Amino acid sequence: MTPSRRTVLGAALGAGAGVAATAAGLPAAAAVGLPAGSAARAADWQLRWSPSARDVGLRAFETLEDDRADSHPAAKPHIFAEGDNFRFNMHTVDRDTSDDRQRHEVTGCRTGDSYLKWQKGQTWRVTYRMFIPGSLKATTSFTHIMQMKQPGAGSAPIVVQSLRRVGGKQTIELKIFEQDILVGRTDLEPLHDKWTDVDFQIKIGDGSSGSVRWILKSGSTTVIDKSKSGVDTFLADRVRPKWGIYRSLGDSSGSLQNTYMLLTGMRGYQLV
């Protein structure tokens, strides 16, 4: 059952791109990419992206990847705005252009007729709320629900937020993909069938000049708050975020079901 409308993270911010983030929803903790011992005040994070699912729909994003192989046209659209939420439906019969996997994702952060370009040397932050139903389970093979990638076909992810079975246990994790560096991991099951606040920060840098921070909150409880510096977070061109359900059919735990995911209250900030 789709959850009822909830107050979104950062709703008090109110304004459009370029307005300083000065309200609730942003923890006053040290930001990635800052010198040791310094803290990023809320006013340092400039709000660049604040789409309303109800008002702009899927024009919130740069591109859509909705059943690219046309494997299940009767169920289209798999990605759509539903009230204040962005909804991603996934069925067991859905296939991507590589038929060993499934993909319904959106990419990028659109603002009107343009979109944000995350460049090397910059620090960006996205906050949003996600609803993961009990039917969206962790798997023994990959199930990604957020990626950071270089635009274009054929490049590996830079960072992935994934639902992964570890020792038979359902977990949610964040990894630096190419270097296989685990930033953090926590139990998934306590987050099922409820809204979880996500705060992801990335300093875009080559070699060892990049860093990330990943925070999950459930209600007033911080579930995980992990950072990793000295990592490579840039391939070429620019970094572009992706959200949705992208999963392998190679799961051996019997966890693949018809399912969905909801996102709401999406915000993008640049550290200036």
LUMMI-407702 format. One record per residue (C-alpha): x, z, y; residue in one letter. Coordinates in steps of 0.02 Angstrom, whole numbers. Each point is the difference from the previous one (the first is absolute). Layout:
REM residues N
{u = X	w = Z	v = Y	resn = a}
...
This chain:
REM residues 272
{u = 0	w = 0	v = 0	resn = m}
{u = 66	w = -44	v = 172	resn = t}
{u = 38	w = 159	v = 99	resn = p}
{u = -95	w = 42	v = 158	resn = s}
{u = 68	w = -38	v = 171	resn = r}
{u = 139	w = 120	v = 49	resn = r}
{u = 90	w = 41	v = 162	resn = t}
{u = 155	w = -109	v = 1	resn = v}
{u = 180	w = 52	v = 27	resn = l}
{u = 49	w = -23	v = 180	resn = g}
{u = -175	w = -46	v = 61	resn = a}
{u = 28	w = 106	v = 155	resn = a}
{u = 135	w = -123	v = 55	resn = l}
{u = -134	w = -119	v = 53	resn = g}
{u = 98	w = -133	v = 90	resn = a}
{u = 73	w = -172	v = -26	resn = g}
{u = 177	w = -65	v = -24	resn = a}
{u = 134	w = 70	v = 114	resn = g}
{u = -84	w = 167	v = 32	resn = v}
{u = 102	w = 154	v = -40	resn = a}
{u = -52	w = 98	v = -153	resn = a}
{u = -35	w = 170	v = 75	resn = t}
{u = -136	w = 72	v = -110	resn = a}
{u = -25	w = 77	v = -171	resn = a}
{u = 45	w = -83	v = -163	resn = g}
{u = 188	w = -17	v = 33	resn = l}
{u = 104	w = 146	v = -65	resn = p}
{u = 129	w = 59	v = 126	resn = a}
{u = 143	w = -15	v = -124	resn = a}
{u = 168	w = -88	v = 10	resn = a}
{u = -20	w = -187	v = -11	resn = a}
{u = 105	w = -117	v = -105	resn = v}
{u = 141	w = -84	v = 91	resn = g}
{u = 31	w = 138	v = 127	resn = l}
{u = 160	w = 100	v = 16	resn = p}
{u = 10	w = 158	v = -104	resn = a}
{u = -91	w = 144	v = 81	resn = g}
{u = -105	w = -105	v = 117	resn = s}
{u = -189	w = -15	v = -12	resn = a}
{u = -116	w = -140	v = 47	resn = a}
{u = -135	w = 64	v = 115	resn = r}
{u = -172	w = -77	v = -20	resn = a}
{u = 27	w = -94	v = 163	resn = a}
{u = 151	w = -90	v = -76	resn = d}
{u = -114	w = -93	v = -121	resn = w}
{u = -85	w = -143	v = 91	resn = q}
{u = -165	w = -56	v = -76	resn = l}
{u = 11	w = -186	v = -37	resn = r}
{u = -140	w = -29	v = -126	resn = w}
{u = -168	w = 87	v = -23	resn = s}
{u = -126	w = -116	v = -84	resn = p}
{u = -181	w = 47	v = -32	resn = s}
{u = -65	w = -66	v = -165	resn = a}
{u = -175	w = 2	v = 72	resn = r}
{u = 46	w = -99	v = 157	resn = d}
{u = 137	w = -124	v = -51	resn = v}
{u = -14	w = -3	v = -190	resn = g}
{u = 140	w = -91	v = -90	resn = l}
{u = 67	w = -69	v = 163	resn = r}
{u = 94	w = 165	v = 3	resn = a}
{u = 131	w = -83	v = -112	resn = f}
{u = 120	w = -145	v = 11	resn = e}
{u = -44	w = -80	v = -168	resn = t}
{u = -113	w = 30	v = -152	resn = l}
{u = 43	w = -20	v = -184	resn = e}
{u = -172	w = 6	v = -81	resn = d}
{u = -2	w = -76	v = -175	resn = d}
{u = 130	w = -133	v = 39	resn = r}
{u = -24	w = -78	v = -172	resn = a}
{u = -190	w = -9	v = 19	resn = d}
{u = -14	w = 94	v = -164	resn = s}
{u = -162	w = 92	v = 39	resn = h}
{u = -95	w = -96	v = 136	resn = p}
{u = -166	w = 84	v = -43	resn = a}
{u = 71	w = 165	v = 64	resn = a}
{u = 67	w = -64	v = 165	resn = k}
{u = 39	w = 69	v = 120	resn = p}
{u = 105	w = 133	v = -85	resn = h}
{u = 61	w = 61	v = 169	resn = i}
{u = -124	w = 37	v = 139	resn = f}
{u = -51	w = 121	v = 137	resn = a}
{u = -131	w = 128	v = -53	resn = e}
{u = -55	w = 104	v = 147	resn = g}
{u = 155	w = 86	v = 69	resn = d}
{u = 100	w = -37	v = -159	resn = n}
{u = 102	w = -143	v = -67	resn = f}
{u = -45	w = -20	v = -184	resn = r}
{u = 104	w = -79	v = -139	resn = f}
{u = -93	w = -35	v = -164	resn = n}
{u = 96	w = -37	v = -160	resn = m}
{u = -75	w = -56	v = -166	resn = h}
{u = 88	w = -9	v = -167	resn = t}
{u = -32	w = -187	v = -8	resn = v}
{u = 85	w = -36	v = 167	resn = d}
{u = 166	w = -94	v = -6	resn = r}
{u = 131	w = -46	v = 127	resn = d}
{u = 92	w = -167	v = 2	resn = t}
{u = 119	w = 81	v = -125	resn = s}
{u = -125	w = 42	v = -135	resn = d}
{u = 90	w = 156	v = -63	resn = d}
{u = -55	w = 95	v = 155	resn = r}
{u = -141	w = 29	v = 125	resn = q}
{u = 8	w = -2	v = 190	resn = r}
{u = -124	w = 28	v = 141	resn = h}
{u = 100	w = 46	v = 155	resn = e}
{u = 3	w = -16	v = 189	resn = v}
{u = 158	w = -22	v = 102	resn = t}
{u = 58	w = 40	v = 174	resn = g}
{u = -77	w = 78	v = 155	resn = c}
{u = -100	w = -121	v = 108	resn = r}
{u = -40	w = 37	v = 182	resn = t}
{u = -118	w = -132	v = 69	resn = g}
{u = 80	w = -171	v = -23	resn = d}
{u = 174	w = 67	v = -38	resn = s}
{u = 77	w = 124	v = -119	resn = y}
{u = 133	w = 134	v = 2	resn = l}
{u = 176	w = -51	v = -47	resn = k}
{u = 103	w = 141	v = -75	resn = w}
{u = 182	w = -43	v = 36	resn = q}
{u = 169	w = 65	v = -54	resn = k}
{u = 52	w = 153	v = 101	resn = g}
{u = -179	w = 52	v = 36	resn = q}
{u = -93	w = 152	v = -66	resn = t}
{u = -184	w = -16	v = -48	resn = w}
{u = -134	w = 115	v = -65	resn = r}
{u = -168	w = -29	v = -81	resn = v}
{u = -132	w = 134	v = -28	resn = t}
{u = -164	w = -22	v = -91	resn = y}
{u = -118	w = 81	v = -124	resn = r}
{u = -19	w = -65	v = -177	resn = m}
{u = -131	w = 36	v = -131	resn = f}
{u = 60	w = -22	v = -179	resn = i}
{u = -142	w = 15	v = -128	resn = p}
{u = 29	w = 69	v = -173	resn = g}
{u = -14	w = -177	v = -68	resn = s}
{u = 159	w = -53	v = 93	resn = l}
{u = 125	w = 76	v = -119	resn = k}
{u = 188	w = 6	v = -9	resn = a}
{u = 74	w = -121	v = -126	resn = t}
{u = 156	w = -17	v = -107	resn = t}
{u = 40	w = -163	v = 88	resn = s}
{u = -10	w = -28	v = 187	resn = f}
{u = -154	w = 38	v = 105	resn = t}
{u = 46	w = -15	v = 184	resn = h}
{u = -123	w = 51	v = 137	resn = i}
{u = 117	w = -26	v = 148	resn = m}
{u = 154	w = -107	v = 21	resn = q}
{u = 126	w = -40	v = 136	resn = m}
{u = 61	w = -179	v = -20	resn = k}
{u = 86	w = -146	v = 86	resn = q}
{u = -132	w = -133	v = 36	resn = p}
{u = 1	w = -153	v = -112	resn = g}
{u = -6	w = -33	v = -186	resn = a}
{u = 129	w = 55	v = -125	resn = g}
{u = 78	w = 153	v = 83	resn = s}
{u = 2	w = 170	v = -83	resn = a}
{u = -87	w = 149	v = 81	resn = p}
{u = 102	w = 114	v = 112	resn = i}
{u = -105	w = 158	v = -21	resn = v}
{u = -146	w = 31	v = -119	resn = v}
{u = -131	w = 137	v = -10	resn = q}
{u = -55	w = -3	v = -182	resn = s}
{u = -110	w = 83	v = -131	resn = l}
{u = 114	w = 30	v = -150	resn = r}
{u = -13	w = 92	v = -164	resn = r}
{u = 152	w = 110	v = -28	resn = v}
{u = 9	w = 89	v = -167	resn = g}
{u = -185	w = -37	v = -24	resn = g}
{u = -43	w = 83	v = 166	resn = k}
{u = -87	w = -93	v = 143	resn = q}
{u = 104	w = 2	v = 159	resn = t}
{u = 9	w = -83	v = 170	resn = i}
{u = 174	w = -41	v = 63	resn = e}
{u = 101	w = -86	v = 136	resn = l}
{u = 156	w = -100	v = -44	resn = k}
{u = 131	w = -106	v = 84	resn = i}
{u = -29	w = -146	v = -117	resn = f}
{u = 160	w = -102	v = -15	resn = e}
{u = 112	w = 153	v = -12	resn = q}
{u = -127	w = 91	v = -112	resn = d}
{u = 13	w = 156	v = 109	resn = i}
{u = -140	w = 125	v = -21	resn = l}
{u = -49	w = 73	v = 169	resn = v}
{u = -134	w = 115	v = -71	resn = g}
{u = -130	w = 21	v = -136	resn = r}
{u = -150	w = 115	v = -25	resn = t}
{u = -151	w = 20	v = -114	resn = d}
{u = -135	w = -132	v = 23	resn = l}
{u = -147	w = 83	v = -87	resn = e}
{u = -30	w = 134	v = 135	resn = p}
{u = -18	w = -144	v = 124	resn = l}
{u = -130	w = -96	v = -99	resn = h}
{u = -175	w = -17	v = 74	resn = d}
{u = 46	w = 69	v = 171	resn = k}
{u = 76	w = -59	v = 163	resn = w}
{u = 188	w = 17	v = 19	resn = t}
{u = 92	w = -17	v = 166	resn = d}
{u = 154	w = -111	v = -5	resn = v}
{u = 141	w = 2	v = 127	resn = d}
{u = 139	w = -126	v = -33	resn = f}
{u = 151	w = -26	v = 113	resn = q}
{u = 139	w = -128	v = -15	resn = i}
{u = 159	w = -33	v = 97	resn = k}
{u = 42	w = -181	v = -36	resn = i}
{u = 185	w = -19	v = -37	resn = g}
{u = 124	w = -97	v = -106	resn = d}
{u = 115	w = 80	v = -128	resn = g}
{u = -4	w = 187	v = 28	resn = s}
{u = -76	w = -1	v = 175	resn = s}
{u = -182	w = 13	v = -53	resn = g}
{u = -109	w = 151	v = -38	resn = s}
{u = -177	w = 44	v = -49	resn = v}
{u = -116	w = 150	v = 4	resn = r}
{u = -158	w = 20	v = -105	resn = w}
{u = -133	w = 133	v = 25	resn = i}
{u = -162	w = 25	v = -96	resn = l}
{u = -130	w = 128	v = 53	resn = k}
{u = -159	w = 55	v = -86	resn = s}
{u = -109	w = 89	v = 125	resn = g}
{u = 110	w = 129	v = 86	resn = s}
{u = 125	w = 2	v = -143	resn = t}
{u = 162	w = -99	v = 6	resn = t}
{u = 17	w = -71	v = -176	resn = v}
{u = 171	w = -77	v = 26	resn = i}
{u = 119	w = -30	v = 145	resn = d}
{u = 159	w = -92	v = -52	resn = k}
{u = 132	w = -99	v = 94	resn = s}
{u = 145	w = -110	v = -50	resn = k}
{u = 137	w = -62	v = 116	resn = s}
{u = 151	w = -110	v = -29	resn = g}
{u = -103	w = -134	v = -87	resn = v}
{u = -25	w = -188	v = 20	resn = d}
{u = -171	w = -40	v = 74	resn = t}
{u = 29	w = -179	v = 58	resn = f}
{u = 18	w = -166	v = -91	resn = l}
{u = -21	w = -137	v = 131	resn = a}
{u = -115	w = -59	v = 140	resn = d}
{u = -110	w = 155	v = 19	resn = r}
{u = -91	w = 136	v = -97	resn = v}
{u = -186	w = -19	v = -31	resn = r}
{u = -113	w = 134	v = -78	resn = p}
{u = -124	w = -40	v = -139	resn = k}
{u = -146	w = 101	v = -66	resn = w}
{u = -116	w = -24	v = -148	resn = g}
{u = 6	w = 3	v = -189	resn = i}
{u = 143	w = -94	v = -83	resn = y}
{u = 22	w = 45	v = -182	resn = r}
{u = 77	w = -63	v = -161	resn = s}
{u = -105	w = -35	v = -155	resn = l}
{u = 141	w = 70	v = -106	resn = g}
{u = -67	w = 178	v = 2	resn = d}
{u = 8	w = 86	v = -170	resn = s}
{u = -103	w = 155	v = 43	resn = s}
{u = -173	w = -79	v = 2	resn = g}
{u = -17	w = 38	v = 186	resn = s}
{u = -58	w = -169	v = 66	resn = l}
{u = -182	w = 9	v = 54	resn = q}
{u = -116	w = -81	v = 125	resn = n}
{u = 41	w = 97	v = 157	resn = t}
{u = 19	w = -2	v = 189	resn = y}
{u = 94	w = 83	v = 144	resn = m}
{u = -55	w = 42	v = 177	resn = l}
{u = 108	w = 10	v = 157	resn = l}
{u = -58	w = 59	v = 171	resn = t}
{u = 65	w = 62	v = 167	resn = g}
{u = 151	w = -117	v = -7	resn = m}
{u = 125	w = 23	v = 142	resn = r}
{u = 170	w = -76	v = 36	resn = g}
{u = 129	w = 77	v = 117	resn = y}
{u = 172	w = -50	v = 62	resn = q}
{u = 132	w = 128	v = 46	resn = l}
{u = 61	w = -35	v = 177	resn = v}
